[in-house]
Amino acid sequence: MKTLTSEHIAKIMIRTTNWLGDAVMTTPAMAQIRASFPEAEIVVIANPLVAQLFTCHPDCDRVLIFDKRSKDRGITGFLRFSQQLRREQFDLALLFQNAIEGALMAFLAGIPRRGGYPTDGRMLLINYRSPMTTATKELHHTDYYLQMLAGLGLEGSRPPLRLASTEMELQQAHEILGGGRWIAINPGASYGSAKRWFPERFAAVADQLAEKHQARIVLIGGPGEQQIGHDIAIKMEQPVLNLIGKTSVRDMIAAISCCSLIITNDSGPMHVAAAVGTPIVAIFGPTDHTTTSPLTTDFTLIRKPTPCAPCLLRQCPKDHQCMTAITADEVFAAADAMLGAR
Protein backbone atom coordinates (compact mmCIF):
# COMPACT_ATOMS: atom_id res chain seq x y z
CA MET A 1 0.00 0.00 0.00
CA LYS A 2 1.45 3.36 -1.03
CA THR A 3 1.02 6.40 1.20
CA LEU A 4 1.07 10.08 0.35
CA THR A 5 3.51 12.77 1.50
CA SER A 6 3.29 16.51 0.94
CA GLU A 7 6.47 16.51 -1.14
CA HIS A 8 5.93 17.63 -4.75
CA ILE A 9 2.18 18.14 -4.22
CA ALA A 10 1.18 21.73 -4.94
CA LYS A 11 -2.20 21.27 -6.61
CA ILE A 12 -4.93 18.85 -5.55
CA MET A 13 -8.14 17.85 -7.30
CA ILE A 14 -10.98 16.53 -5.14
CA ARG A 15 -13.81 14.74 -6.97
CA THR A 16 -16.60 15.14 -4.48
CA THR A 17 -19.88 13.24 -4.26
CA ASN A 18 -23.02 13.98 -6.27
CA TRP A 19 -25.43 14.17 -3.31
CA LEU A 20 -25.68 17.31 -1.21
CA GLY A 21 -25.75 15.53 2.15
CA ASP A 22 -22.87 13.23 1.29
CA ALA A 23 -20.82 16.23 0.16
CA VAL A 24 -21.44 17.96 3.52
CA MET A 25 -20.18 14.81 5.22
CA THR A 26 -16.90 15.07 3.29
CA THR A 27 -16.06 18.42 4.90
CA PRO A 28 -14.13 16.92 7.85
CA ALA A 29 -12.03 15.00 5.32
CA MET A 30 -11.47 18.21 3.37
CA ALA A 31 -10.19 19.84 6.56
CA GLN A 32 -7.80 16.90 6.93
CA ILE A 33 -6.54 17.41 3.38
CA ARG A 34 -5.97 21.10 4.08
CA ALA A 35 -4.07 20.22 7.26
CA SER A 36 -1.94 17.67 5.42
CA PHE A 37 -1.15 19.97 2.48
CA PRO A 38 -1.35 23.53 3.91
CA GLU A 39 0.46 25.10 0.96
CA ALA A 40 -1.36 23.29 -1.84
CA GLU A 41 -4.18 24.67 -3.96
CA ILE A 42 -7.34 22.58 -3.44
CA VAL A 43 -9.82 22.44 -6.32
CA VAL A 44 -13.18 20.66 -5.98
CA ILE A 45 -14.89 19.03 -8.97
CA ALA A 46 -18.66 18.97 -8.42
CA ASN A 47 -22.02 19.01 -10.14
CA PRO A 48 -23.80 22.41 -10.26
CA LEU A 49 -25.86 21.79 -7.12
CA VAL A 50 -23.06 20.48 -4.90
CA ALA A 51 -20.63 23.10 -6.24
CA GLN A 52 -22.57 25.76 -4.35
CA LEU A 53 -21.50 24.24 -1.03
CA PHE A 54 -17.88 24.97 -1.81
CA THR A 55 -17.95 28.35 -3.56
CA CYS A 56 -17.29 29.86 -0.16
CA HIS A 57 -15.49 27.32 1.97
CA PRO A 58 -12.25 27.60 3.96
CA ASP A 59 -10.92 24.25 2.74
CA CYS A 60 -11.53 24.84 -0.97
CA ASP A 61 -9.67 27.36 -3.10
CA ARG A 62 -11.63 26.90 -6.32
CA VAL A 63 -14.54 24.92 -7.76
CA LEU A 64 -14.80 23.46 -11.26
CA ILE A 65 -18.33 22.47 -12.28
CA PHE A 66 -18.76 19.16 -14.09
CA ASP A 67 -22.26 19.26 -15.55
CA LYS A 68 -22.91 16.02 -17.37
CA ARG A 69 -26.55 16.97 -17.91
CA SER A 70 -25.61 20.03 -19.95
CA LYS A 71 -22.23 21.33 -21.15
CA ASP A 72 -20.33 18.14 -20.28
CA ARG A 73 -22.95 15.72 -21.58
CA GLY A 74 -21.96 12.46 -23.25
CA ILE A 75 -18.58 11.00 -24.12
CA THR A 76 -17.53 14.14 -25.98
CA GLY A 77 -18.32 16.34 -22.98
CA PHE A 78 -16.55 13.97 -20.62
CA LEU A 79 -13.39 13.88 -22.74
CA ARG A 80 -13.43 17.64 -23.16
CA PHE A 81 -13.69 18.14 -19.40
CA SER A 82 -10.88 15.66 -18.80
CA GLN A 83 -8.69 17.64 -21.18
CA GLN A 84 -9.56 20.79 -19.26
CA LEU A 85 -8.32 19.05 -16.12
CA ARG A 86 -5.14 17.98 -17.93
CA ARG A 87 -4.31 21.62 -18.59
CA GLU A 88 -4.62 22.29 -14.85
CA GLN A 89 -1.64 19.96 -14.19
CA PHE A 90 -2.83 18.58 -10.88
CA ASP A 91 -0.33 16.67 -8.74
CA LEU A 92 -2.90 14.60 -6.85
CA ALA A 93 -6.51 13.49 -7.27
CA LEU A 94 -8.55 12.36 -4.26
CA LEU A 95 -11.79 10.60 -5.13
CA PHE A 96 -14.65 10.78 -2.64
CA GLN A 97 -17.14 9.73 -5.31
CA ASN A 98 -17.44 5.95 -5.52
CA ALA A 99 -17.76 5.57 -9.27
CA ILE A 100 -15.48 4.72 -12.13
CA GLU A 101 -16.23 8.09 -13.70
CA GLY A 102 -14.04 10.15 -11.34
CA ALA A 103 -11.13 7.71 -11.52
CA LEU A 104 -11.27 7.62 -15.31
CA MET A 105 -11.44 11.40 -15.39
CA ALA A 106 -8.33 11.69 -13.20
CA PHE A 107 -6.51 9.09 -15.31
CA LEU A 108 -7.32 10.84 -18.60
CA ALA A 109 -6.28 14.15 -17.03
CA GLY A 110 -2.82 12.69 -16.51
CA ILE A 111 -2.83 13.21 -12.76
CA PRO A 112 0.11 11.16 -11.47
CA ARG A 113 -1.29 10.32 -8.00
CA ARG A 114 -4.89 9.10 -7.85
CA GLY A 115 -6.17 8.12 -4.41
CA GLY A 116 -9.41 6.50 -3.27
CA TYR A 117 -11.13 3.23 -2.47
CA PRO A 118 -10.54 0.57 -5.17
CA THR A 119 -14.26 -0.04 -5.71
CA ASP A 120 -16.54 0.03 -8.73
CA GLY A 121 -13.98 -1.49 -11.10
CA ARG A 122 -11.40 1.23 -10.44
CA MET A 123 -8.51 -0.97 -9.30
CA LEU A 124 -6.35 -0.24 -12.34
CA LEU A 125 -7.18 3.46 -12.46
CA ILE A 126 -6.28 4.25 -8.85
CA ASN A 127 -2.61 3.94 -7.90
CA TYR A 128 -2.97 5.03 -4.26
CA ARG A 129 -5.52 2.59 -2.87
CA SER A 130 -7.13 2.82 0.54
CA PRO A 131 -8.14 -0.62 1.87
CA MET A 132 -11.85 -1.37 1.77
CA THR A 133 -13.20 -3.83 4.32
CA THR A 134 -16.63 -4.86 5.56
CA ALA A 135 -16.06 -2.67 8.61
CA THR A 136 -15.28 0.30 6.37
CA LYS A 137 -18.69 0.01 4.69
CA GLU A 138 -20.41 0.16 8.10
CA LEU A 139 -18.76 3.42 9.18
CA HIS A 140 -20.66 6.65 9.50
CA HIS A 141 -20.21 8.38 6.15
CA THR A 142 -18.07 11.10 7.72
CA ASP A 143 -15.69 8.47 9.08
CA TYR A 144 -15.83 6.58 5.78
CA TYR A 145 -14.21 9.53 3.99
CA LEU A 146 -11.72 10.14 6.81
CA GLN A 147 -10.81 6.45 6.76
CA MET A 148 -10.11 6.71 3.04
CA LEU A 149 -7.55 9.41 3.78
CA ALA A 150 -6.10 7.49 6.74
CA GLY A 151 -5.52 4.55 4.42
CA LEU A 152 -3.37 6.85 2.29
CA GLY A 153 -1.34 8.07 5.27
CA LEU A 154 -3.35 11.27 5.83
CA GLU A 155 -4.42 10.79 9.41
CA GLY A 156 -5.41 13.24 12.11
CA SER A 157 -8.24 14.24 14.41
CA ARG A 158 -11.93 14.21 13.50
CA PRO A 159 -12.75 17.80 12.53
CA PRO A 160 -16.42 18.88 12.67
CA LEU A 161 -18.66 19.39 9.66
CA ARG A 162 -18.13 22.85 8.26
CA LEU A 163 -19.96 25.16 5.85
CA ALA A 164 -19.72 28.90 5.57
CA SER A 165 -21.95 31.79 4.52
CA THR A 166 -20.82 35.29 3.63
CA GLU A 167 -21.95 38.31 5.64
CA MET A 168 -24.04 39.41 2.67
CA GLU A 169 -25.77 36.02 2.44
CA LEU A 170 -26.63 36.10 6.14
CA GLN A 171 -27.86 39.68 5.90
CA GLN A 172 -30.13 38.77 2.97
CA ALA A 173 -31.49 35.79 4.91
CA HIS A 174 -32.29 38.02 7.89
CA GLU A 175 -34.02 40.50 5.58
CA ILE A 176 -36.17 37.75 4.02
CA LEU A 177 -37.07 36.12 7.32
CA GLY A 178 -37.43 39.27 9.40
CA GLY A 179 -37.30 39.25 13.17
CA GLY A 180 -38.56 36.69 15.66
CA ARG A 181 -37.90 33.04 16.35
CA TRP A 182 -37.91 30.88 13.24
CA ILE A 183 -38.40 27.13 12.83
CA ALA A 184 -37.48 25.53 9.51
CA ILE A 185 -39.42 22.60 8.10
CA ASN A 186 -37.68 20.51 5.44
CA PRO A 187 -40.30 18.02 4.21
CA GLY A 188 -38.51 16.77 1.11
CA ALA A 189 -35.75 14.30 0.32
CA SER A 190 -34.48 14.22 -3.24
CA TYR A 191 -33.38 10.59 -2.91
CA GLY A 192 -36.97 9.37 -3.06
CA SER A 193 -40.44 9.35 -1.51
CA ALA A 194 -39.58 6.56 0.94
CA LYS A 195 -37.51 9.03 3.00
CA ARG A 196 -40.33 11.58 3.25
CA TRP A 197 -42.61 11.93 6.26
CA PHE A 198 -46.11 13.19 5.55
CA PRO A 199 -47.16 16.80 4.71
CA GLU A 200 -50.25 16.79 6.95
CA ARG A 201 -48.14 15.70 9.93
CA PHE A 202 -45.49 18.34 9.26
CA ALA A 203 -48.32 20.90 9.10
CA ALA A 204 -49.81 19.75 12.42
CA VAL A 205 -46.44 19.91 14.18
CA ALA A 206 -45.62 23.32 12.71
CA ASP A 207 -48.96 24.76 13.83
CA GLN A 208 -48.52 23.54 17.39
CA LEU A 209 -44.96 24.84 17.65
CA ALA A 210 -45.82 28.21 16.14
CA GLU A 211 -48.62 28.69 18.64
CA LYS A 212 -46.83 27.47 21.76
CA HIS A 213 -43.44 29.10 21.15
CA GLN A 214 -44.61 32.21 19.31
CA ALA A 215 -42.40 31.03 16.48
CA ARG A 216 -42.56 31.64 12.77
CA ILE A 217 -42.41 28.78 10.29
CA VAL A 218 -40.36 28.66 7.09
CA LEU A 219 -40.55 25.79 4.60
CA ILE A 220 -37.34 24.98 2.73
CA GLY A 221 -36.52 22.56 -0.07
CA GLY A 222 -35.68 22.19 -3.72
CA PRO A 223 -37.62 22.91 -6.92
CA GLY A 224 -38.83 19.33 -7.19
CA GLU A 225 -40.51 19.58 -3.79
CA GLN A 226 -42.81 22.55 -4.42
CA GLN A 227 -45.97 20.45 -4.36
CA ILE A 228 -45.06 19.14 -0.91
CA GLY A 229 -44.60 22.70 0.32
CA HIS A 230 -47.97 23.68 -1.16
CA ASP A 231 -49.65 20.73 0.55
CA ILE A 232 -48.24 21.78 3.92
CA ALA A 233 -49.01 25.47 3.51
CA ILE A 234 -52.70 24.92 2.69
CA LYS A 235 -53.15 22.65 5.72
CA MET A 236 -51.58 25.07 8.19
CA GLU A 237 -53.62 27.48 10.28
CA GLN A 238 -50.64 29.55 11.41
CA PRO A 239 -48.79 31.89 8.99
CA VAL A 240 -46.03 30.18 7.01
CA LEU A 241 -43.27 31.39 4.70
CA ASN A 242 -42.92 28.90 1.88
CA LEU A 243 -39.43 29.16 0.30
CA ILE A 244 -39.44 25.70 -1.29
CA GLY A 245 -38.04 25.95 -4.81
CA LYS A 246 -37.35 29.66 -4.40
CA THR A 247 -33.81 29.63 -3.02
CA SER A 248 -30.35 28.59 -4.16
CA VAL A 249 -28.33 26.15 -2.09
CA ARG A 250 -26.37 29.09 -0.69
CA ASP A 251 -29.60 30.91 0.23
CA MET A 252 -30.80 27.73 1.94
CA ILE A 253 -27.61 27.45 4.00
CA ALA A 254 -27.96 31.04 5.20
CA ALA A 255 -31.68 30.61 6.00
CA ILE A 256 -31.05 27.48 8.07
CA SER A 257 -28.28 29.33 9.92
CA CYS A 258 -30.86 31.91 11.05
CA CYS A 259 -33.32 29.36 12.49
CA SER A 260 -33.66 28.15 16.08
CA LEU A 261 -34.60 24.62 15.00
CA ILE A 262 -35.13 22.50 11.91
CA ILE A 263 -37.48 19.54 11.59
CA THR A 264 -36.32 17.45 8.68
CA ASN A 265 -36.23 14.14 6.92
CA ASP A 266 -32.87 12.43 6.40
CA SER A 267 -31.63 14.72 3.64
CA GLY A 268 -29.05 17.24 2.49
CA PRO A 269 -30.54 20.14 4.50
CA MET A 270 -30.32 17.98 7.64
CA HIS A 271 -26.54 17.74 7.21
CA VAL A 272 -26.36 21.44 6.33
CA ALA A 273 -28.07 22.20 9.65
CA ALA A 274 -25.54 20.04 11.48
CA ALA A 275 -22.70 21.92 9.77
CA VAL A 276 -23.99 25.38 10.67
CA GLY A 277 -24.99 24.50 14.24
CA THR A 278 -28.79 24.66 13.98
CA PRO A 279 -30.55 22.20 16.35
CA ILE A 280 -32.25 19.32 14.55
CA VAL A 281 -35.22 17.01 14.90
CA ALA A 282 -34.41 14.31 12.34
CA ILE A 283 -37.01 11.85 11.05
CA PHE A 284 -35.56 8.59 9.77
CA GLY A 285 -37.43 5.87 7.90
CA PRO A 286 -35.81 3.53 5.37
CA THR A 287 -32.23 4.75 5.77
CA ASP A 288 -29.54 3.61 8.19
CA HIS A 289 -29.19 6.08 11.04
CA THR A 290 -25.85 4.58 12.06
CA THR A 291 -24.22 5.76 8.84
CA THR A 292 -26.01 9.04 8.06
CA SER A 293 -27.23 10.55 11.34
CA PRO A 294 -26.45 14.26 11.84
CA LEU A 295 -22.87 14.80 13.00
CA THR A 296 -23.69 17.06 15.90
CA THR A 297 -24.62 16.68 19.55
CA ASP A 298 -27.63 18.99 19.21
CA PHE A 299 -30.21 16.75 17.62
CA THR A 300 -33.06 14.35 18.38
CA LEU A 301 -33.45 11.41 16.05
CA ILE A 302 -36.88 9.83 15.64
CA ARG A 303 -37.24 6.43 14.05
CA LYS A 304 -39.30 3.27 14.46
CA PRO A 305 -37.54 -0.06 14.17
CA THR A 306 -39.38 -2.19 11.64
CA PRO A 307 -38.49 -5.61 10.21
CA CYS A 308 -37.73 -4.25 6.76
CA ALA A 309 -35.71 -1.16 7.77
CA PRO A 310 -33.18 -0.03 6.81
CA CYS A 311 -34.09 -1.07 3.28
CA LEU A 312 -32.48 1.99 1.61
CA LEU A 313 -35.12 1.91 -1.13
CA ARG A 314 -36.19 5.11 -2.88
CA GLN A 315 -39.87 4.12 -2.96
CA CYS A 316 -41.56 1.85 -0.46
CA PRO A 317 -43.05 -1.25 -2.11
CA LYS A 318 -45.07 -2.14 1.00
CA ASP A 319 -46.95 -0.12 3.62
CA HIS A 320 -44.27 2.49 4.50
CA GLN A 321 -44.51 1.35 8.11
CA CYS A 322 -41.21 2.96 9.11
CA MET A 323 -42.78 6.37 8.45
CA THR A 324 -46.47 5.82 9.21
CA ALA A 325 -45.53 4.67 12.71
CA ILE A 326 -44.02 8.08 13.53
CA THR A 327 -46.78 10.31 14.90
CA ALA A 328 -47.13 14.08 14.86
CA ASP A 329 -47.33 14.03 18.67
CA GLU A 330 -43.90 12.39 18.92
CA VAL A 331 -42.26 14.88 16.61
CA PHE A 332 -43.95 17.81 18.36
CA ALA A 333 -42.78 16.54 21.76
CA ALA A 334 -39.19 16.25 20.55
CA ALA A 335 -39.20 19.72 19.01
CA ASP A 336 -40.99 21.23 22.00
CA ALA A 337 -38.36 19.81 24.35
CA MET A 338 -35.48 21.15 22.26
CA LEU A 339 -37.01 24.62 22.00
CA GLY A 340 -37.93 24.64 25.68
CA ALA A 341 -34.35 23.88 26.66
CA ARG A 342 -33.24 27.21 25.14
N, C-alpha and C positions, 0 to 999 in steps of 0.2 A: 504494500500500500504506500503510495507516494503522498507526502505531506507538503503543504505550501509554506513558503517563507516570504517575507516582504521584499527580498532582494529582487531587483529588476522588474518590479510590478508597480507601474505608475498610473495605469488606466484599467479600470475594472468594469466589465459589463455584468449586470445582474438581470437575468430573465426572470421576472416575477410571475406570480400566478395570475390566472384569468378571472378569479372570483374576488370580489371586493373584500369579503371577510377574511379569506385566506391571505390576501395581500397584507391586511392589517396585522395578521399574526406572524408575518415575516419581519416586522419592524424590529423586534429584539435581535434577530439575526443580522439585520442591516447594521444595527449599532455595533455588533460584534465585528463585522467587516470593517467598519470605520475605525474601531479601536485597533484592529490588527494591521490596517494599512492607513495610518493617519495622514500620510502625504499623497495618497493616490486620489485620482479623480474617479468618482463612482457614478456610473450612468445606468439608469434603470430602463429596461425595455418592457413596455406594457401596452395593453389595449387602451382605447380612448377613455373608457370608464375608470379603470384602475390607475391610469396615468395621473388622474387628478389628485390622487392621494399623495403623490410624490412631487408635485410641482412646487410645493413649499414644504420641504422636509429637511431636517438637519443632517440626515445621513445619506442624502442624495444630492449630487451636484447638478445633474441634468437628466431629463427624461426624453427618450425617443419613443414615439408612438408607432406601434406595429398594428395596423388596422387591416386585418385580413378579410373584413367584410366590405372594404371600400378600396382605398388606394393600393393596398398590398394584397389584393385578392388573387387567388390562383397561383399556379407555379411561377408564372412570370413575375407576379408581385413579390412572391417569396424570394426568388433569386435576386430581384432588384434590391430588396431590403438587405439581403445578406451581403451584397456588394457594397451597399452603403456602410454597413458595419465594417467591412474589410478596410475601407478608407479611414475608418476611425483608428485602426491599429491598436486594438485592445491587447493588453498583456495577459488578461485572465477573464474567463467567463465563469460565473457561478449560477447554477441552474436550479431555481426553486420550483419551477414548473416541471411536473412529472409527465413529460411527453417527449416524443422523439423530435418534435418540431424545434424546440429550443436548442437541443444538442446538435441537430443538423445545421441549424442556423449558425451556431458558433463555429462549427467545423468549416462550413463554407466561407465564413468570414476570416478564416485563417488565424483564429485566436489560438496561441500555442498551448495555453493551459485551460482545460475545460473541466470544471469540477461539479459533481452532483452525485445523486444516487444512480447506480447502474440499472435502472428499471426501464420498462417500456421499450425494450430492444435497443438500448443506447450504449451497450457495453463497449462497442468498438468506437463510438464517437466521443466518449468521455475518457480522458486519460488520467484524471485525478478522481478516483472512485471512493465514495464514502460507503462503508459496509451497510447493507440493508439486512435486518433480521426481523423475525416475527415480533420481537419486543419493540423494534423501531416503529413498526406500523401501528402499535397500540399507544404510542406517545401522544400527549396533547400536541396539536398541530404546531404550537409555538416551539415546543421542545423538539419536535420532528425536524424543523428547519435548523435549530441550534445544533442538534445532533449531527446533521449533515456537515456543518462547518467543523464540529469537533473531530469528525472522522477524517477531515483534511488537515488537522493540526491547528485549527483556529478555535481555541477553547478559551472560555472566560466565565464571567458571572452570567446571571440571567437578567438582562436589562428588561425594564417594563415595556409594554406596548407604547408607541409614541406616534402621535400625529400633531400637526401644527396648523394654526390658522393665522392669517395676518391681522394686524390691528384693524385694517379697513374691512376685512371680512367679518370680524366680530362686531364692529360698529354697525355694519349693514344688518347683521342678524338682530341686534338690539333694536334697530329702527323698525324692522319688520314686525318683531314680536311685541315691542312696546314694554311697558313696565309690568310688574307683578310676578307671581310665581307660575312658572310654566311646567307642564308635564307633556312630554312627547309620547305619541302612540305610533309605533311602527307595525302596521298590521300585515305587511307583505313579506315575501321571501322569494327572491327571483329563482331559486333552485326548483321550486315546484309547489303545488297546492298542498301537498302532504305536510309541509312545514308550517302551514298557516292556521292559526286559531281563527275564531269565527267573528265576523264583523259585529253582529248583534251583541256579542259578549264584550268585545272591546268597547262598544258604545255604552253598555250598562256600567262597566267599570269606570270609564271616563266621566260619566255623569255623576256618579257617586263621589269620586275624588274631587271633581270641580266644586261640588256643593260643600263637601265637608272641609276642604282645605282652602277654600276661596282661591282655587287655582284656575289657570287658563289652559286650555287643551290645544295642542298643535299636532296635526297628522303629518307624518313624513313618509316618503317612499318614492319609488321610481315611476317613470311614465307608464309602465305596464301595469301599475297597481292603482290607477285612477278610479276604476270602478269600485274597488274595495273601499277607497276613501269616501267615495260618494255614498256607498251603502252605510258606512258608519255615520257620516254627517247627517243624513236624513233621519237616522234613528235616535240621534242625540237630542236631549231637551236643553242642555246647557250650550252656550256659544262655543263654537269650535273654529279654529283656523286650519283650513285644509290646504297644505302645501304639497300634497302628493303630486308628483309629475311636474312641479313648477320650480324646482330648484336643481342646481348642479350638485355634483358630489361635494364640492368645496362649500357651497351654501349649506348643504346638509350637515357637514361637520361643524360649521360655525353655529348653526341653529341648535344642534344637540348640546354643544358646549354651554349654551345659555340656559339649559333646562335643569330643573331640580331633580328630575327623575325621567326615565324612559321605560315604557312597557313595550316589550318587543318579542317577536318570534326569534328563533335562531337564524341570524341573518347578518349581512354586512353591517348595517347600522348598529346592531348589538355590539360588535367588536369595535366600531368607531366610538361608541359611548364608553367602552372600557378604556380605550386609548386616551380619551380626553377627560376622564375622571367623572363622568356623569353616572349617578347610581342607577342600577338596572334591576328590573323585574323581567326575567327571561323565561319564556314559555317554550319548552322542548317537547317534541312529539316523536317523529320517526328517526331523529338523528342521535348520535352518540355523545352524551354530555361529557363523557370522560375525555374526549378528544377535541371538542369545540366549545366548551363552556367559556364564559367571559374571563379573561385573564385580569381579574381585579378582585379585591376583597369586598368591594361594596356592591354586592348583588345578591338577589334571591332567585334561585332557580326552581321552577315549578315543572314537574313532570310526573307522569303516572306510569309505573312499570306495567307493561303489558307483554303477553307471551311473544308477540311478533316484533316488538321494538328492542333495539334499534334496527329497523329494516333498511334505512337509508334510501327508500324509494322516493321518487319525485311526486307520484300520485298514489294515493292509497287504493289498493284493489279490493279492500274489505270494508269494514265499518268505521274506519278512522278512530278507533277506540282510544288511541293514545292522546288524541286531542279532545274528543267529546267528553272524556272523563274529567277534564279540567274545567271547573266551574268558575263563573264570574265572581262568586263570593270568595273563592280561594285567592284569585288574583287581586281582588280589591283588598283583602286582608293583608296580603304581602306588601302591596303598595302603600297602604295606609300605615303599616308599621314602619316602613322605611321613611315615609314623610314625617311621621310623628316623632321619629328619633332625631329630627333636625330642628 
